[in-house]
Amino acid sequence: MNKKIVSLISLVFLLNSCSSWNEGKEVVSTTEKLGCYEPISIQTWSGQNLTLKGKVITNNVNNIISNNGWNINYLNCEKWQKVNKSTLIAKITPDSSDPNIQNLYNQSSMIKSQIANTNGIISSTKSNFSTQLNLLNIQKSNLESQLKILQNSLGKISEQKDFWVSDIDKQLETLQIQLETLDTQINDLNNSKNKLEDSKKADIEKLDLNYVNTTSQAKSLIGVVLLQIDELYGVSDTNRNKNDEYDTYLWAKNTSRKDSIKNQWYSHNETYKNFSNGWADNITYIQSLIDYVSLTKDSIKDSVASTTFSQSTIDSLYSIFTQYETNLINIKNGLDDIRKWSETVKNTYDTQILALSTQINGSENSKRSIESNINNIKSNKLGTFTTSVDLQTNQLESQIETAKTSLSNINEQINALKSQEQIQLNQLNSQLSQLQSNLNTININLNSQEIYSENSGVVKEKVASLWNKVWPNSLLCQILPDTSSLKLQIYSSIDLSLPLDVSFDIDGKKYMTKLTTKLPYQDSITQNYIYETESNIFLDGKAIDLSTILSEGKVLDVSSIWKNNNTKNNNTIYVPLDYISSNINSNQIKLKTLSWWIVEKKVTLWELNSNQVEVRDGLSFWDTICK
């Protein structure tokens, strides 16, 4: 730490004026014999006697702090007031004028809208799958009935083969029943196909409406984002000079981002005018806007606080753009989910419609075959019926196998559809759970905070006032528990090396303890370092309770030997600062000569290191100096 001599001399003057180093000195002019106190050798000096201030404080005081940065609308902690564990100390309510709170309300409204949309999609999904499952179950029932009829017909043909020739009318009746069954099946399949096509159309229309609603939310949010960036950075002619008063501070650490943000604003704003064209275009544009908002957020973070542009304003703007980024990401993910659902719904319906068309074609082919058999029976003579019976048997067996295959396919479709329904519902319910969790978190942040004492005791200090605005971790008051203990705090103007042995005298008795802890902050008024001792206090090697000899608030002198651990060059001379005296023209030090006379010698000072100062000229190693 190299400093100019002028700065060092100023620091020496300041320390001399603020300390008690001159107390107890013998002041003698340079024409008379000078006194010498506490002589030290330049070579052998390695430590310094310290007199520090100590204060007895309560060890387990309960600090009542706020969790949120809002307004106090109830405060119950007057000094010396008696409280218990259930005493309500304070209520803190949201500040509706705070941009962060307004942003939370906006988030809550948006998430509620997303929850409503998701519930609508869940309800629609359940309805769609229910319709599809009902249609498949109807097909399954028809196939089971058809299979039963075919199996019965095959059994009857086998039984009646011997007298089939004499029972032509029964054959025709059986074939006619099969034909009517196929007509019913074809009609049911066509109805199922029409219902599936209607459901497909309705579901896609619902998803398209959901897409339009989400796109409308996105366009509204994008308009707000682009307008706020325009106002903040003064891009357009309308808002060019709106924020000139803090234009210098807004991006001071990285001005290159400012030009990039302004240049990109025009292209984003032009694309925004034609927003909502298509699926891919919207998602791509929102992703580019997310990157743009992230760049803006980083630019705000690079701002420099000033009297006209406070750090709280910077933090608030950074928080708002962070939420914009989160909301845009949620909307982009929502649009992508809708796109995926639309593709899934279309593919599912197309697969089922194709399966129905295949079944319809198979049934129509069976119908034509039976109609051909009926015509053959009616047009041929008795001699041909035996051949016809065998042919019908083969046809029935083929139809039975076809019906079994179709029934197996229907069962597979039902199981696949149930599995797909469960997957989609799990995804939607997971999304709904996350949205509800986010909403609950926001509601917790928007609810009034009630703070209780949680300890029985009395109010020691009241810091806050009613209707004050507080920040997170702000101290409201301090509660002194009914059962309290004491500890010793030590204040030092120099930074000490720990652990450090210290002592203090009470009624002629010397008590010993050790500094073990350095607090992470300094005294707000004196800027002294603050240390705390270990829990044990010793008298003649025996541990005692501090409360038996001292009371809270007691201030006392504490002594120690401080060793300077700073490394010094072999060719550099350092002396304690309190051995230097100064006047307007020079700095002097008392030097003991070889003839044992004490003289004042002018010295040149250079570097201040802790409480020692480097002497560039006027002293040599082995010199003896005095206070």
GUKEDO-655473 format. One record per residue: x negated, y, z negated of N, C-alpha, C in turn. Coordinates in steps of 0.2 Angstrom, whole numbers, plus 5000, padded with zeros to 4 digits. Layout:
BEGIN
XYZXYZXYZ/...
% end
This chain:
BEGIN
499649945000500050005000499650065000/499450095006498950145007499450215007/499250265003499650325003499150385003/499350435005498950495005498850524998/498250554997498150584990498650634988/498950674992499350714990499950684987/500250624990500750594987500650564981/499950534980499750504974499750554968/499450614970499450664964500150684962/500550694967501250704965501550654961/501450594962501750534958501450544951/500750554951500450564944500750614940/500850674943501150734940501850714937/502250674941502850654939502850604933/502450554933502350504928502150544922/501650594922501350624916501950664913/502350694917502950734914503450694911/503550634913504150594911503950544906/503350534904503150484899502850514893/502650474888502450494881501750474881/501350474886500650454886500250504882/500450574882500050624878500150624871/500650584869500850584861500250544858/500050584852499450554848498750564851/498750604857498050624859497750674856/497050684855496750734853496550784859/496850844859496750884865496250934863/495650934867495050974865494851004872/494651064872494451094878493751064880/493551084887492951054889492351084886/492451134883491851174879491751144873/492151104870492051074863491950994864/491850964858491750894858492450864859/492450814864493150784866493250714862/493850704860494050644857494050584861/493950524859494050464863494450404860/495050394863495550344860495550284865/495550224862495650164866495150154872/494550164870494050154876494050084879/493950084886493950024889493350024894/493149964896492649964901492949954908/492749984913492949974920492949894922/492449864920492249794922492749744918/492949764912493249714907494049724907/494249774909494949794908495449734912/495849704908496349654912497049654909/497149704905497849704902498049764899/498749774897498949834895499449824889/499449854884499949854878500549884881/501149854881501749884883502249894877/502549944877503149954872503749964876/504249914876504849914880505449924876/505949944879506549954875507049884876/507349864870507749814870508449824867/508949794870509649804867509949744866/510349734861510749674859511449684862/511549634866512249624870512549564868/513249564870513549494869513449454875/513349384873513049334877513649314882/514249304879514749274883515349314884/515249374885515849424887516149404893/516849404894517149384899517349444904/517049444910517149494915517749474919/518249524919518849514923518749554929/518749514935518649544941519149524946/519249564951519749554957519449504962/519949474965519749424970519849454977/520249504977520449544984520349614983/520249644989520149724989520849754990/521249764985521949794986522049844981/522649864979522849914975523049884968/522849914962523149894956523749924954/524349884953524949914952525149894945/524749854941524849844934524249834931/524049864925523449854921523549854914/523349804910523549794903522849774900/522449824899521749814895521549874892/521849904887521649954884521049934879/520549974878520049964874520249944866/519949884864520049854857520749824857/521149814863521749784863521649704862/522049674858522049604856522349564862/522049514865522349474871522249404869/522649354872522549284872522449254879/522449194879522349154886522849174891/523549184889524049194893524249264894/523849314892523949384893523849404900/524349434903524249464910523849524910/523349524913522849584913523049634918/523149604925523249654930523549614936/523949654940524249634946523949674952/523749644957523449674963523849664969/524049714972524549704978524149724984/524349694990524049714997524149794998/523649825001523749895004523949885011/524649905012524849905019524549945024/524249995021523850045026523250015028/522949965025522349935027522349905033/521949915038521949885045521849805044/521449785039521449715038522049675036/522449715032523149685029523649685035/523549745039524049745045523849695050/523249675050523049625055523249555052/523249545046523549485043524249475044/524649535044525349525045525449505053/525049535057525149525064524949445065/524449425062524249355062524849305060/525149325054525649285052526249285057/526449345060526949345065526849295071/526149305073525949265079526049185077/525749175071525749095069526449075068/526849115066527549095065527949075072/527749125077527949115083527749045086/527049035085526748975087527048915084/527248915078527548865074528248845077/528648905078529248895081529248855088/528748875092528648845099528448775098/527948765093527748695092528348645090/528748675085529348635083529748625089/529848675094530248665099530048605104/529348605105529048555109529148485106/529048485099529148415096529848395097/530348435096531048415097531148395104/530848435109530948415116530648355117/530048345115529648275116530048215113/530248225107530648165104531348155109/531648205111532248195115532048165122/531548185125531348165131531148085131/530748065125530547995125531147955123/531647985119532247945117532647935123/532647985128533047975134532747915138/532047925139531747875143531747805140/531747795133531747735130532447705131/532947745130533647725131533747695138/533447735143533547705150533247645151/532647635148532247575148532647515145/532947535139533247475135533947455139/534247505143534747485147534547435153/533947455156533747415161533547345158/533247345152533047285149533747235148/534247275145534847235144535147205150/535147245156535447225162534947165165/534347165164533947115166534047055162/534147055156534247005152534946965154/535447015155536146985157536046955164/535646985169535546955175535146885175/534646885170534346825169534746765167/535146785162535646735159536146705164/536346755168536846735174536546685179/535846705181535546665185535346595183/535146595176535046525173535646485173/536246515171536846485171537046455178/536946505183537146485190536646425192/536046425190535646375192535846305189/536046305182536246245179536846225182/537346265184537946245187537846215194/537346245198537246215204536946145204/536546135199536246065198536746015196/537246035192537745995189538245975195/538346025200538846015204538645995211/537945985212537645965218538045905221/538245855217538545795220539245805223/539545855221540245865224540345935226/539745965228539746035231540146045237/540145985241540445995248541246005246/541445975241542145975240542346035236/541846075234541946135230541746195233/541846205239541546265242541846335239/542446335237542746395234542346415228/542146365224541746385218541046405219/540746385225540146405227540246485229/540746495233540846565235540946605229/541346585224541546625218540846635214/540446585214539846595210539346645213/539346645220538946685224539246755223/539846765223540246825223540046865216/540046815211539946845204539146875204/538746835207538046855208537946925211/538346925217538346985221538647045217/539147035213539447085209538947115203/538647055201538147075196537547115198/537347105205536847145208537047215209/537747215211537947285213537947325206/538147295201538147335194537447355192/537047305193536347315192536047375196/536147375203535947425207536247495205/536847495203537147555201536847585195/536747535190536447555184535747585185/535347545189534647575191534647635194/535147645199535147715202535347775197/535847755192536047805187535447815183/535047765181534447775177533947825180/533847805187533347845191533547915191/534247935192534448005193534348035186/534548005180534448035174533648045173/533248005175532548015174532348075178/532548085184532348145188532648205185/533248205182533548265179533148275173/532948225169532548235163531848265164/531548245170530948265172530948345174/531548355177531648425179531748475173/532148455168532248495162531648495158/531248445157530648445153530148495156/530048495163529548535166529848605165/530448615166530748685165530548715158/530648675153530548695146529848705145/529348665148528648685147528448745151/528748755157528648815161528848875157/529448875153529748925149529248935143/528948885140528448895135527848925137/527648905144527048935147527149015148/527749025150527949105151527949135145/528249105139528249145133527549155130/527049095131526449105128526049155132/526149155139525749205143526049275142/526649285140526849345138526549375131/526449325127526049345120525349365122/525049325127524349335129524249405132/524749415136524749485140524749545135/525249535130525349585125524649595121/524349545119523749545115523249575119/523149555125522649575130522649655131/523349675132523449745133523149785126/523349755120523049795114522349795114/522049735116521249735115520949785120/521149785126520849825131520949895130/521549915127521749985125521250005119/521149965114520749975109520049985111/519749945115519049955118519050015122/519550035126519550095130519450155125/519950155120519950215115519250215111/518950155109518350155105517750175109/517750155115517150165119517150225124/517850245125517950305129517750285136/518150235139517950215146518350255151/519050255150519450285155519450365154/519650395159519650475159520150495153/520650455152521150475147520750475140/520350425139520050415132519350425132/519050465137518350475137518050505131/518350555129518050595123518450585116/518850535116519250525110518850515104/518250475104517850465098517150485099/517150555101516450585102516150595095/516550595089516250615083515750555080/515950495082515450445080515250395086/515250435092514950395098514250375097/513850425093513150415092512950355088/513450335083513250285078513550215080/514050215085514450145086514050095089/513550105093513050055096512350065095/512150105090511550135089510950085090/511050025087510549975087510449935094/510849935098510849905105511249945110/511049995112511450035117511550005124/511149945125511249915132511949885132/512249855126512849825126513449875128/513349935126513849985128513949995135/513449995139513550005146513849945149/513649885147513949815149514649815147/514849835141515549835139515949885144/515749945145516049995149516149965156/515649935159515649915166516149855167/516149805162516549755162517349765161/517449825157518149845156518549855162/518249885167518649895173518849835177/518449785177518649725180519149685176/519049685170519549655165520249685166/520249755166520849795166521149775173/520849775178521149765185521449695185/521049645182521349575182521949575178/521949615172522549615168523149635171/523149685176523749705179524049655183/523649605186523949545190524049485185/524049485179523949425174524649385175/524549325174525149275174525249245181/524749245185524849215192524849135191/524349105188524349035188523949005182/524048935182523748905176523048915175/522648895180521948895180521648965180/521949015183521749085183521849115176/522449105173522549135166522049105161/521949035161521449015156520749035158/520549045164519849065166519749135164/520349175165520249245163520249255156/520649225152520649225144519949205142/519649155145518949135142518449195143/518549225149518049275151518149335146/518849345144519049405139518749385132/518749315131518549295124517749315124/517349305129516649315129516549395129/517049435132517049505132517149535125/517649505122517749525115517249515110/516949455111516349435107515749485108/515649505114515149555116515249615112/515949635112516149705109516049695101/516249635099516149625091515349635089/514949605093514249605092513949685093/514249715098514049785098514349825092/514849815089515149845083514649835078/514449765077513949745072513349785072/513149805078512549845079512549915078/513149945075513250015073512850035067/512750095066512450125060512950165056/512950155050513450195046513250265045/513750315044513550385043514150415039/514050475038514650505034515250515038/515250515044515850515049516050455051/515550405050515750335053515550285047/515950275042515750235036515650165038/515250125033515150055034515850015033/516350045029516950005029517350015035/517250065039517550075046517250025050/516550015050516249965054516449895053/516449885046516749815044517449795046/517849855046518549845048518649825055/518249865059518249855066518049785068/517449765065517149705066517649645064/518049655059518549605057519049605062/519349655064519849665069519649625075/519049635078518849605084518749535083/518549515077518449445076519149405076/519649435073520249405074520549405081/520449465085520649465092520349405095/519649385094519349335097519649265095/519849255089520149195086520849185089/521249245090521949245093521849225100/521449255104521349235111521149165112/520749135107520549065108521149025107/521549035102522148995100522649005106/522649055109523149065115522849025121/522249025122521948985128522048915127/521948895120522048825119522748805120/523148845118523948835118524148825126/523848875130524048865137523748805140/523148785138522848725140523248665138/523448665132523848605129524548605133/524848655135525448655139525348625146/524748645149524548625155524548545155/524148525150524048455149524748415148/525148445144525848415143526248405149/526148465153526548465159526348405164/525648395164525448345169525648275166/525548265159525748205156526448185157/526948235156527648225157527748205164/527448245169527648225176527348155178/526748135176526548075177526948015174/527148025168527547975164528247965168/528548025170529148015174529047985180/528548005184528447975191528347905190/527947875185527847805184528447765183/528947795179529547765177530047765183/530047815187530447825193530247775198/529547765199529347725204529547645202/529447635196529647565193530347555195/530847605194531547595195531647585202/531347625207531347615214531247545216/530647515213530447445215530947395213/531247405207531847365205532447365209/532547425211533147435215533047405222/532447405225532347375231532347305231/532147275225532147205224532847175223/533247215220533947195219534347195225/534147255229534547255236534347195240/533647175240533447125244533847055242/533947045235534246985233535046995235/535347055235536047065237536047045244/535647065249535647045256535646975257/535146935253535046865253535746825251/536046855246536646815244537246835249/537246895251537746905257537646855263/537046845264536846805270537046735268/536946705262537246645260537946635260/538346685258539046685259539246675266/538946715270539146715277538946645280/538446615278538246555280538746495278/538946505272539446455269540046455273/540346515274540946525277540946505285/540346515288540346505295540146435297/539746395293539546335294540046275292/539946215295540346165293540146125287/540446075285540246045278539546015279/539345995284538745955285538146005283/538246065283537746115282537646135274/538146115270538146145263537646105259/537446045261536946015256536346055257/536146075263535546115264535646185261/536246205261536346275258536246275250/536446215247536346205240535646205238/535246175242534546175241534246245242/534446275247534246345248534346395242/535046385240535246425234534846415228/534746345227534346325221533646365221/533346355227532646395228532746465227/533246495229533346565229533446585221/533846545218534046565211533346555207/532946505208532346495204531846555206/531846575212531446635214531746695210/532346705210532646765207532546765199/532546705196532446695189531746715188/531246695192530546715191530446795192/530846815197530746895198531046935192/531646905189531946935183531546935177/531146875176530746865170530146915171/529846925177529346975178529547045177/530147065180530347125178530547145171/530747085167530947095160530247105156/529747075158529047075155528747145157/528847175163528647235164529047295160/529647285160530047335156529847335148/529647275146529447275139528747305138/528347295143527647335143527747405143/528247435148528447505148528647535142/529147495138529447515132528847525127/528447475126527847475121527347535123/527247545129526747595131527047665130/527747675131528047735130528147755123/528247705119528247715111527547735109/527047705112526347725110526147795112/526347805118526247875121526647925117/527247915115527647955111527247965104/527047915101526747925094526047965095/525647955100525047995101525248065102/525748085106525948155108526148185101/526648145098526848175091526348185086/525848135086525348145081524948215083/524748225089524448285091524848345089/525448345091525848405090525948415082/526048365078526048365071525448395068/524848365071524248395068524148465070/524348485076524348555077524748605073/525348575072525848605067525648615060/525248555058524948555051524448615050/524048615056523448665055523748735056/524248745060524648815060524948835053/525248785050525548795044525048805038/524448775039523948785034523648855035/523548875041523348945042523848995040/524448985041524949025038524949035031/524948975027524848975020524249015017/523749005021523149045019523249115019/523549135025523749205026524249235021/524749195019525249205014524949215007/524449175006524049174999523749244999/523349265005523049325005523449385004/524149375007524649435006525049435000/524949384996525349384990524949424984/525349454980525049484974524649444970/524149464968523649434963523749444956/523949394952524049404945523349374941/523049424937522449404934522649394926/522449344923522549334916521849334912/521949344906521349344902520949284902/521249224901520949154900520549144894/520449194890520149194884520449234878/520449214872520749254867520149294864/520349354863519849404860520149474860/519649524861519849594861519549624868/519849674870519549714876518949754874/518449744877517849784875517749844879/517849834886517749894890518349894895/518649954897519149954902518749994908/518649964914518350004919518750034924/519249994926519750014932520350054929/520650084933521250124932521850104936/522450114933523050104937523150134944/523350104949523350124956522750134959/522150114956521550124959521550064965/521150084970520950024975520349994973/520349924973519749884971519549844977/518949824976518649774981518549704978/518449654983518249594980517749594975/517849564969517349554964517249624960/517749664961517649734957517849714949/517449744945517549734938518149774935/518649744932519249784930519149794922/518949744918518849754911518449704909/518249704902517849654899518149634893/518249564892518549534886517949504881/517949524875517549504870517849444867/517649384868517949324865517949324857/518449284854518449284847517849254844/517549204847516949174845516449194850/515949244848515449274853514749264850/514349264855513549254853513249314856/512649324853512249384855511549364859/511349404863510649394867510349464867/509649464869509249524870509149534877/509249604879509049624886508449674885/507949664889507349704889507349754895/507149814895507149864900506449884901/506149884908505449894909505449934915/505049984915504950034921504449994927/504149944925503649904929503949834930/503749804935503949734937503549684933/503749644929503349604925503349534928/502849494926502749424928502949384922/503449334924503749294919503449224919/503449184914503749204907503249254904/503449294899503049344895503249344888/502749334884502849334876503049404874/503549414870503649484867503849474860/503749534856503949534849504249594847/504549594841504849654838504849644831/504849704827504849704820505549724817/505749694812506349704808506149704801/506249754797506149754790505449724788/504949744792504249724791504149654793/504549614796504449554799504449554806/503949514809503849504816504149444819/504649464824504949404827504749394834/504649334836504349324843504949284847/504849304854505249264858504949274865/505249254871504949254877505449274882/505149324887505549344893505549284898/506149264900506149204905506649224911/507049274911507549284916507449354918/507449364925507449434928508149444931/508549494929509249504933509149524940/509549514944509449524951509649604953/509749644948509949714949509549754944/509449824945509149864941509649914937/509449944932509849994928510050044933/510750064934510950104939510750184937/510550194931510350264929509550274929/509250224926508550234925508150194930/508450154934508150104939507650064936/507650054929507250004926507449934928/506949884928507049814928507349794922/507749744923508149714917507949644916/507749624910507549554909507949524903/508049464902508349434896507849384893/507949374887507549324883507849254883/507449204881507649144880508149144874/508549084873509049084868508749084861/508049064860507749054854507349114851/507449134845507049194842506749154836/506049174835505649134830505349184825/505349164819505049194814504649144810/503949164810503449114807503549044810/503649044817503748974820504348944819/504848974816505548944815506048974819/506548934822507048964826507548994822/507849054823508349084820508949114824/509549124822510049154826510049224826/510049254832509949334833510449364829/511049344828511649374825511549384818/511049344815510949354807510449414806/510149444811509749494809509949564813/510349554818510449614822511249614824/511449674826512149674828512249704835/512749694839512849714846512749784846/512349804852512249874853511649904850/511349864846510649884842510149894848/509749954847509249964852508549964848/508049934850507449924846506849924851/506249934848505649934852505349864852/505149844858504849774859504149784862/503749744859503049744861502749684865/502249694870502049644874501349664876/500949614878500349624882500449604889/500449654894500549644901499949634905/499849574908499249564912499449574920/499049614923499049634930498849574934/499249544938499049484942498849504949/498849574950498649594957497949574959/497849554965497149544967496849604969/496149614967495849674968495149654972/494949704977494349694980493749704975/493249664976492649674972492349744972/492449774977492149844978492649904976/493249884974493749934972493849944965/493850004962493950014955494650044954/494950004949495650024947495650044940/495950094938496050114931496750124929/496950114922497650124921497850194922/498450204924498750274926498750314920/498850294914498850334908498150364905/497650344909496950364907496750424912/497250444916497150504921497550564919/497150624918497550684917497450724923/497950774924498050814931498150884929/497950924933498150994933498251014941/498351074942498551104948498051094954/497351084951496851084956496451014957/496550974951496150914952496450864947/496150804947496250744943495650734939/495650724932495050714928495150644924/494650624921494650564917494050574912/494150554906493650554900493150504901/492550514901492050464903491550474897/491350414894490850414889490150404892/489650454891489050454894488550404890/487950404893487450354890487250384883/487350454882487150484876487750484871/488250454873488850444869489250504868/489150554873489550614873490150594878/490750634876491350624880491450684884/491450674891491550724896492150714900/492350764903492950764908492650764915/492750714919492450704925493050704930/492850744936493350754941493350684945/493950654947493950594951494350604957/494250564962494650564968495150494968/495750504968496250454968496450434975/496650374975496950354982497550304982/497550244979498050194980498350184973/499050184973499350164966499550094967/499350054962499549984962499849964956/500549954955500849944949500750004945/500449994939500350054934499550064934/499250044939498550064940498450104946/497850144946497750184952497050174954/496950174961496250164964495850234963/495250224961494750284960494250274966/494250324971493850324976493150354975/493150404970492550434969492550464962/491950464958491850484952491750434946/491850374948491750314943491350264946/490950224941490650164944490750104939/490650044941490749984937490349994931/490549964925490249964919490350034915/490650084918490850144915491350134909/491250174904491750164898492250234899/492850224899493350284899493750284893/494050334892494450344885495150384887/495650374883496250404883496150474880/
% end
